[in-house]
Amino acid sequence: MSGELTRPPAHQDLNPEKDEHHDSGVQPVQRSLWRSTFIIITCTAAMVVNTASTSSVSISLPTIEKDLNVTEVQLQWLVSAYSLSSGCLLLFFGRLADIYGRKKAFMMGTICQVAFSLASGFAQSGIALITLRAFQGFGAAATIPSALGILAHAFPPSKMRSIAFATFSAGAPVGGAFGMIIGGVLTQISSTHWRSPFYLVAVMSALTGISDVTSTEAVDWIGASLVTVGLVLIVFVLGQGEVASQGWKTPYIIVLLIVGIIMVVLFLLWERYLEQVIDDPSSTTSAWTPPPLMRLSLWTRAKGRMAVILVIAFLNWSGFMSWSFWVQVRPCSTARRNEDADYAPFKLYYQNYLLLSPVHTMLRFIPLFVVGCLCNVFVAMFVGKLPLVIFAVSGTLLTASAAILFALIDPTATYWAFGFPATVVVVFGADFVYSSGTIFIAKVALPHERSVAGALFQTMTQASGVKPTDTLGIAVGLAVSTLVFNIVVKNESADVGVTVNSAGTNAPRSAQLKGYRSAQWTCASFALMAALLAALSLHGVGIVGDKKIVKHVDSNHTIAMGPESGDG
């Protein structure tokens, strides 16, 4: 395994697994089991809050729509605004966490979550709620990469590290299920209805928090601006391309996509330039040449396996979150709800197609919670015994299996015939890739870039979200599968002499079912591509977890480590 995880020549003097807890002048103190447990619980709580913030709102959308009288477009942005801001700012806040201290970034993100979650509960209009949701996403962008960096530094390679990352990963299904279950119950039975889940998220956020540390290293503001603007534009276009007035031919869609791509290319060129300046001993640094936001050499760690696992996560999440979108809630406007019931696409949107209440809807997602926890227990037990390729290949194949089940679904069948088994296997598929992937990232990333590496992994995946404008993996998966759905429905309708209207409400039921199945086959294709890549590229990586048990030490310095600390 050590041969597979060799650093690039420029970093051969760095050994984060050996020296990350060493600090001249600072004597670490042996950490108790209770202290280690507290660190894990605190970091996992950040993931729980992040996913609960999305799922609790998703199940409340029909109630929000009626209470605030918002349009369908505004309704979509209630979820998308949070995911867009959190996903596109992950790299920036990940770098800030590595520089100024992960505990400080975690605390600031927590405060942001509390403040804007509470404010969202008092919103009186759709526009105000969307704006507050966008600012709420800033908190998630700060807490998630900070939590990943804290775990990587607090737990050196050992069985406890495997348990820590598996528990952190379990926060995604736990938060998703918790937000959906509690959100559904509160929305239906509480006096404040949809506002209650926002108050709940604020309380949950307030229960997490740690102290801070400082640093004086410069920030790559130019790189941060380029990548943030570029990602926002690209993700926005991917989410709006299908619903714009002229679809993908709409002028502003074309212009924004071109500008977004140019910004990302400029970001990569700028980061490459900064990395060359920093690595060149003869170069003179200045305020205009700070350390790069993301070293491009980060992608080459472990002989390029870092890039491979990021692409696998991207493809698997494209399939997983697209599957989630086509299966879960898709709100439609109240004015059209009864009309659309006769023409609704067979997407199994429980609240709209089956007209189930929020409570009955959340009951169908309880397996996500139970299986998600069991899956991460399995990962913690066996990640130190089985090679990475086993988790990657089996996880991606299970994700594909869930999509195939819905692609072959019998519309008259019960939930237990297709819905339940698909829900079970898709959680294993997502968590196998996510849990083993984060452990691998923590192992190969250098000490001073672990929050950035974690942020990059999150950017390629994003653990939650059910709308097209979330992050890269989700946005691309939804854009492609939605395009396939629309094309198939249009062609199938034309074959029987029907011209589909702009809302798609007059499409024959058979055409819509065909389109739905085609979208699910598209989801499966993403996961199958990831499985093929994993089988071809990860077979020599070996085991990324550790079976050994070591004594862990407390060191605020290592949790807030930056390049100037002596480790990079």
C-alpha positions in Angstrom: 0.0 0.0 0.0 2.8 2.4 0.8 4.1 2.0 -2.8 0.7 3.0 -4.2 0.5 6.1 -2.0 3.8 7.7 -2.9 3.8 11.5 -2.9 5.1 13.5 -6.0 8.9 14.2 -5.9 8.3 17.8 -4.8 6.7 16.5 -1.6 8.9 13.5 -0.8 10.0 15.2 2.5 6.5 15.3 3.7 5.2 12.4 5.8 1.9 13.5 7.3 1.0 10.1 8.8 4.3 10.0 10.7 4.8 13.6 11.8 1.5 15.3 11.8 1.2 15.3 15.6 4.8 16.4 16.1 5.3 20.0 16.8 8.4 21.6 18.2 7.6 23.4 21.4 4.1 21.9 21.8 3.8 18.7 23.8 0.6 16.7 22.8 -1.5 15.3 25.5 -3.0 11.8 25.3 -6.7 12.0 24.5 -9.3 10.1 26.3 -11.9 7.9 24.6 -14.6 10.4 25.7 -12.7 13.2 24.0 -12.3 11.2 20.8 -16.0 10.4 20.8 -16.9 14.0 21.3 -14.8 15.1 18.3 -16.5 12.4 16.1 -20.0 13.3 17.3 -19.4 17.0 16.7 -18.1 16.6 13.2 -20.8 14.1 12.3 -23.4 16.6 13.6 -22.3 19.0 10.9 -23.1 16.5 8.3 -26.4 15.7 9.9 -27.4 19.4 10.0 -26.3 19.8 6.3 -28.5 17.0 5.0 -31.4 17.7 7.3 -31.4 21.3 6.1 -32.2 20.0 2.6 -34.5 17.0 3.3 -36.7 18.8 5.9 -37.3 21.6 3.5 -38.0 19.3 0.5 -40.8 17.5 2.3 -42.3 20.9 3.4 -42.4 22.4 -0.1 -46.1 21.8 -0.8 -47.0 23.5 2.5 -44.6 26.4 1.9 -46.0 26.8 -1.6 -49.6 27.2 -0.3 -48.7 29.3 2.7 -46.5 31.9 1.0 -48.2 31.6 -2.4 -44.9 31.2 -4.2 -44.4 30.3 -7.9 -43.1 26.9 -9.0 -39.8 28.4 -10.1 -39.4 30.0 -6.6 -40.3 26.7 -5.0 -37.5 25.0 -6.8 -35.0 27.6 -5.7 -35.9 27.1 -2.0 -33.8 23.9 -2.1 -31.4 24.9 -4.9 -30.3 28.2 -3.3 -28.9 26.4 -0.3 -27.2 23.7 -2.3 -25.8 26.1 -4.9 -24.2 28.4 -2.3 -22.8 25.6 -0.2 -21.5 23.5 -3.1 -19.8 26.3 -5.0 -18.0 27.7 -1.9 -16.6 24.5 -0.6 -13.2 24.9 -2.1 -12.9 28.5 -0.9 -13.9 27.7 2.7 -11.9 24.5 2.7 -8.8 26.6 2.0 -9.7 29.2 4.6 -10.0 26.4 7.1 -6.6 25.1 6.3 -5.1 28.5 6.7 -6.9 30.2 9.6 -7.8 27.1 11.6 -10.4 24.4 11.1 -12.0 25.0 14.4 -12.5 28.6 13.7 -14.0 27.9 10.3 -16.3 25.2 11.9 -17.5 27.7 14.5 -18.2 30.5 12.0 -20.1 28.1 9.8 -22.1 26.9 12.8 -23.0 30.4 13.7 -24.1 31.1 10.1 -26.3 28.1 10.1 -28.0 29.1 13.4 -28.6 32.7 12.4 -30.0 32.1 8.9 -32.0 29.0 9.8 -33.7 30.9 12.5 -34.3 33.9 10.2 -35.7 31.5 7.5 -38.4 30.5 10.0 -39.7 34.0 10.1 -39.6 34.7 6.4 -42.8 36.2 5.0 -42.2 35.8 1.3 -40.7 33.4 -1.2 -38.0 35.8 -2.3 -36.9 36.4 1.3 -36.9 32.7 2.1 -34.8 31.9 -1.0 -32.3 34.7 0.0 -31.9 33.4 3.5 -31.5 29.8 2.3 -28.6 31.0 0.1 -26.9 32.6 3.1 -27.6 29.5 5.2 -25.6 27.5 2.6 -22.5 29.5 3.5 -22.5 27.7 6.9 -22.5 24.2 5.3 -19.7 25.3 3.0 -17.6 26.2 6.0 -18.4 23.3 8.4 -18.2 20.3 6.1 -14.6 20.7 4.8 -13.5 21.8 8.3 -15.0 18.7 9.9 -13.2 16.5 7.4 -9.9 18.2 8.1 -10.4 18.0 11.8 -11.1 14.2 11.6 -8.1 13.6 9.4 -5.7 15.4 11.8 -7.3 14.2 15.0 -7.1 10.5 14.1 -3.9 9.2 12.5 -4.2 6.0 10.4 -5.9 3.5 12.7 -9.1 1.6 13.2 -10.4 4.7 15.0 -9.9 6.8 11.9 -12.0 4.3 9.9 -14.7 4.5 12.6 -14.5 8.3 12.6 -14.9 8.7 8.8 -17.6 6.0 8.6 -19.6 7.7 11.4 -19.2 11.0 9.6 -20.4 9.5 6.4 -23.4 8.0 8.3 -24.4 11.6 9.1 -25.7 12.0 5.5 -28.4 9.3 5.6 -29.1 10.0 9.3 -29.6 13.7 8.6 -31.6 13.1 5.4 -33.9 10.7 7.2 -34.1 12.7 10.4 -34.9 15.9 8.4 -37.5 14.1 6.3 -39.2 12.3 9.3 -39.1 15.1 11.8 -39.8 17.7 9.1 -42.8 15.8 7.9 -44.2 15.3 11.4 -43.6 18.9 12.4 -45.0 20.3 9.1 -48.2 18.3 9.6 -48.9 18.5 13.3 -47.2 21.7 14.6 -48.9 25.1 14.8 -46.2 26.7 12.8 -46.2 24.0 10.1 -43.3 24.5 7.6 -41.5 27.0 9.8 -40.9 24.4 12.5 -38.1 22.5 10.6 -36.1 25.7 10.3 -36.3 26.2 14.0 -35.2 22.6 14.5 -32.2 23.0 12.2 -31.2 26.2 14.1 -31.3 24.3 17.4 -29.3 21.4 16.0 -26.7 23.8 14.6 -26.4 25.6 18.0 -25.5 22.3 19.7 -22.3 22.0 17.6 -19.2 24.1 18.0 -15.6 24.2 19.0 -13.0 26.9 19.8 -10.7 28.6 17.4 -7.1 29.2 16.4 -5.4 31.8 14.2 -3.0 32.0 11.3 -1.5 34.8 9.2 -1.0 33.2 5.8 -2.3 35.0 2.7 -5.4 33.9 0.9 -5.7 33.3 -2.9 -8.6 35.7 -3.4 -8.2 35.8 -7.1 -8.5 32.0 -7.4 -11.4 31.9 -5.0 -13.3 34.5 -7.0 -12.6 32.7 -10.3 -13.7 29.3 -9.2 -16.7 30.5 -7.2 -18.1 32.6 -10.0 -17.3 29.9 -12.6 -19.0 27.1 -10.6 -22.0 29.2 -9.8 -22.5 30.0 -13.5 -22.0 26.4 -14.7 -24.3 24.9 -12.0 -26.9 27.5 -12.6 -26.9 26.9 -16.3 -27.1 23.1 -15.9 -30.2 23.6 -13.7 -31.9 26.2 -15.8 -31.1 25.0 -19.3 -34.1 22.8 -19.6 -36.6 25.3 -18.2 -35.4 28.5 -19.9 -37.7 30.1 -22.4 -35.9 28.6 -25.4 -34.2 25.7 -23.6 -30.5 25.3 -24.2 -30.7 27.7 -27.1 -31.7 30.7 -24.9 -29.0 33.4 -25.4 -28.3 34.0 -21.7 -27.9 30.3 -21.1 -25.3 30.0 -23.8 -23.4 33.2 -22.7 -23.4 32.2 -19.0 -22.2 28.7 -19.8 -19.3 30.0 -21.9 -18.3 32.6 -19.2 -18.5 29.9 -16.5 -16.2 27.6 -18.4 -13.7 30.4 -19.2 -13.6 31.3 -15.5 -12.9 27.7 -14.4 -10.1 27.4 -17.1 -8.6 30.7 -15.9 -8.8 29.4 -12.3 -6.8 26.3 -13.2 -4.2 28.3 -15.1 -3.9 30.7 -12.2 -3.5 27.9 -9.7 -0.9 26.2 -11.8 1.1 29.5 -12.0 0.9 30.0 -8.2 2.0 26.5 -7.6 5.1 27.0 -9.8 5.9 30.2 -8.0 5.7 28.6 -4.6 7.7 25.6 -5.6 10.5 27.6 -7.3 13.2 28.5 -4.7 14.4 31.4 -6.8 11.0 33.1 -7.1 10.1 36.0 -4.9 6.6 35.8 -3.4 4.3 38.8 -2.8 0.8 39.6 -1.9 -0.1 38.8 -5.5 1.3 35.3 -5.3 -0.1 33.7 -2.2 -0.2 29.9 -1.9 -2.7 28.4 -4.4 -6.3 27.8 -3.3 -5.9 24.2 -4.7 -2.7 22.8 -5.9 -3.3 21.0 -9.2 -0.7 18.4 -8.1 -3.4 17.4 -5.5 -5.1 15.5 -8.3 -1.9 13.5 -8.9 -1.5 12.1 -5.4 -1.1 8.3 -5.1 0.0 8.1 -8.8 -3.2 9.7 -10.0 -5.5 7.6 -8.0 -6.8 10.8 -6.3 -8.1 12.0 -9.6 -9.6 8.6 -10.3 -11.5 8.4 -7.0 -12.8 12.0 -7.5 -14.2 11.1 -11.0 -15.7 7.9 -9.6 -17.4 9.8 -6.9 -18.6 12.4 -9.5 -20.1 9.7 -11.7 -21.6 7.7 -8.9 -23.3 10.8 -7.4 -24.6 11.8 -10.8 -26.4 8.5 -10.9 -27.4 8.4 -7.2 -28.8 11.9 -6.9 -30.5 11.7 -10.3 -32.2 8.5 -9.1 -33.3 10.4 -5.9 -34.7 13.2 -8.0 -36.8 11.0 -10.2 -38.1 9.0 -7.2 -38.8 11.6 -4.6 -40.9 14.7 -4.3 -41.4 17.0 -7.2 -43.7 19.8 -6.3 -46.1 21.2 -8.9 -48.1 24.4 -8.6 -51.2 24.2 -6.6 -53.3 25.5 -9.4 -52.3 22.6 -11.7 -52.2 19.8 -9.1 -55.6 18.3 -9.7 -55.3 18.8 -13.4 -51.9 17.1 -13.6 -53.0 14.1 -11.7 -54.4 12.6 -14.9 -51.2 13.2 -16.8 -48.5 13.1 -14.2 -45.3 11.4 -15.3 -44.9 8.1 -13.6 -42.1 9.4 -11.4 -43.4 8.0 -8.2 -43.3 11.4 -6.5 -45.1 10.3 -3.4 -46.7 13.6 -2.4 -47.9 14.5 -5.9 -48.5 11.4 -8.0 -49.7 9.2 -5.1 -51.1 12.3 -3.2 -49.6 11.1 0.1 -49.3 13.3 3.2 -45.9 14.4 4.4 -46.0 11.7 7.2 -46.9 8.9 4.8 -44.2 10.1 2.5 -41.5 10.1 5.1 -42.4 6.5 6.1 -41.2 5.3 2.7 -37.8 6.8 3.3 -37.2 5.2 6.7 -35.0 2.5 5.1 -32.6 5.2 4.1 -31.9 5.9 7.7 -31.7 2.3 8.9 -29.7 1.0 6.0 -27.4 4.0 5.9 -26.4 3.4 9.5 -25.8 -0.3 8.9 -23.8 0.4 5.8 -21.4 2.7 7.6 -21.0 0.2 10.4 -20.0 -2.4 7.8 -17.5 0.1 6.2 -15.9 0.8 9.6 -15.5 -3.0 10.3 -14.1 -4.0 6.9 -12.4 -0.9 5.4 -9.2 -2.1 7.1 -9.6 -5.6 5.7 -10.8 -5.2 2.1 -9.2 -3.2 -0.7 -10.6 0.0 -1.9 -11.5 -1.5 -5.3 -14.1 -3.8 -3.6 -15.9 -0.8 -2.0 -15.7 1.3 -5.2 -16.9 -1.4 -7.7 -19.6 -2.9 -5.4 -20.9 0.6 -4.5 -21.2 1.8 -8.0 -22.8 -1.5 -9.2 -25.4 -1.2 -6.3 -26.2 2.4 -7.3 -26.7 1.2 -10.9 -29.0 -1.7 -9.6 -31.3 0.8 -7.9 -31.7 2.8 -11.1 -32.3 -0.4 -13.1 -35.0 -1.5 -10.7 -36.9 1.7 -11.4 -36.2 1.5 -15.1 -38.0 -1.9 -15.1 -40.7 -0.9 -12.6 -44.2 -2.1 -13.0 -46.5 0.9 -12.2 -49.1 -1.3 -10.6 -46.6 -3.1 -8.3 -46.4 -2.4 -4.6 -43.7 -0.4 -2.9 -42.2 -3.6 -1.6 -41.6 -5.0 -5.1 -39.4 -2.2 -6.5 -39.3 0.8 -4.3 -38.1 -0.9 -1.1 -35.2 -3.0 -2.6 -34.1 0.0 -4.7 -34.0 2.2 -1.6 -31.9 -0.4 0.3 -29.3 -1.0 -2.4 -28.9 2.6 -3.4 -27.9 3.6 0.1 -25.2 0.9 0.2 -24.0 2.1 -3.2 -23.7 5.7 -2.2 -22.2 5.1 1.2 -19.6 2.5 0.1 -18.2 5.0 -2.3 -18.5 8.0 0.0 -17.1 6.4 3.1 -14.1 4.6 1.5 -13.5 7.7 -0.7 -13.1 10.1 2.2 -10.8 7.7 4.1 -8.7 7.4 1.0 -8.6 11.2 0.5 -7.5 11.7 4.1 -4.7 9.2 3.7 -3.1 10.6 0.6 -3.7 14.4 1.1 -0.9 16.4 2.8 -1.6 17.7 6.3 -2.0 21.3 5.3 -4.5 20.6 2.4 -6.8 18.1 4.0 -9.7 20.5 4.3 -9.3 21.5 0.7 -9.1 17.8 -0.4 -12.3 17.1 1.6 -13.9 20.2 0.0 -12.9 19.0 -3.5 -14.5 15.6 -2.8 -17.6 17.2 -1.5 -17.8 19.5 -4.6 -17.6 16.4 -6.8 -20.4 14.7 -4.9 -22.4 16.7 -2.4 -24.0 14.3 0.1 -27.5 15.6 -0.3 -30.0 17.4 -2.5 -32.9 16.6 -4.8 -32.8 19.5 -7.3 -30.7 20.0 -10.4 -28.8 23.0 -9.2 -26.8 21.5 -6.3 -23.2 20.7 -7.2 -21.3 19.3 -10.1 -22.2 15.6 -9.8 -25.8 16.3 -9.1 -26.2 19.1 -11.6 -24.7 17.1 -14.5 -26.6 14.0 -13.7 -29.9 15.9 -13.5 -29.3 18.0 -16.6 -28.5 14.9 -18.7 -31.3 12.7 -17.4 -33.8 15.5 -17.7 -32.7 16.1 -21.3 -33.1 12.4 -22.0 -36.6 12.4 -20.4 -37.8 15.3 -22.4 -36.5 14.0 -25.7 -38.1 10.6 -25.2 -41.4 12.0 -24.1 -41.5 14.3 -27.1 -40.6 11.6 -29.6 -42.9 9.0 -28.1 -45.8 11.5 -28.1 -45.1 12.5 -31.7 -45.3 8.8 -32.7 -49.0 8.8 -31.6 -49.7 12.2 -33.1 -49.5 14.3 -30.0 -47.6 17.6 -29.9 -46.4 18.1 -26.2 -47.2 21.5 -24.8 -44.6 23.6 -22.9 -45.8 22.2 -19.5 -45.8 18.6 -20.7 -49.3 18.0 -19.3 -50.8 16.6 -22.5 -48.2 13.9 -23.1 -49.7 10.4 -23.3 -49.2 8.4 -20.1 -47.3 5.7 -22.1 -44.9 8.3 -23.4 -44.2 9.7 -19.9 -43.6 6.2 -18.5 -41.1 5.6 -21.3 -39.4 8.9 -20.6 -39.2 8.1 -16.9 -37.6 4.7 -17.6 -35.1 6.2 -20.0 -34.1 8.8 -17.4 -33.5 5.9 -14.9 -31.4 4.0 -17.5 -29.4 7.2 -17.8 -28.8 7.2 -14.1 -27.7 3.6 -14.3 -25.2 4.5 -17.1 -23.4 7.0 -14.9 -22.9 4.4 -12.1 -21.8 1.7 -14.6 -19.2 4.0 -16.0 -17.9 4.6 -12.5 -17.8 0.9 -11.9 -15.8 0.3 -15.0 -13.3 3.0 -14.1 -13.0 1.7 -10.6 -12.3 -1.9 -11.8 -9.7 -0.7 -14.3 -7.9 1.9 -12.2 -8.1 0.9 -8.5 -7.2 -2.7 -8.6 -3.7 -2.1 -7.3 -4.5 0.4 -4.5 -5.0 -2.1 -1.8 -6.4 -1.5 1.7 -6.9 2.2 2.7 -8.2 1.6 6.2 -6.1 0.5 9.2 -6.7 -2.3 11.6 -4.2 -1.2 14.2 -5.2 0.6 17.4 -3.2 3.6 18.4 -3.3 6.1 21.2 -4.5 9.5 20.0 -3.3 12.8 21.3 -4.9 16.2 21.6 -3.1 19.0 19.7 -4.9 22.2 18.8 -1.9 22.9 16.5 -2.5 19.9 14.3 -6.2 20.6 14.0 -5.4 24.1 12.8 -2.3 23.1 10.8 -1.2 25.3 7.9 1.8 25.0 5.6 3.9 27.2 7.8 3.7 24.7 10.6 6.6 22.7 9.5 4.7 20.0 7.7 4.5 21.6 4.4 
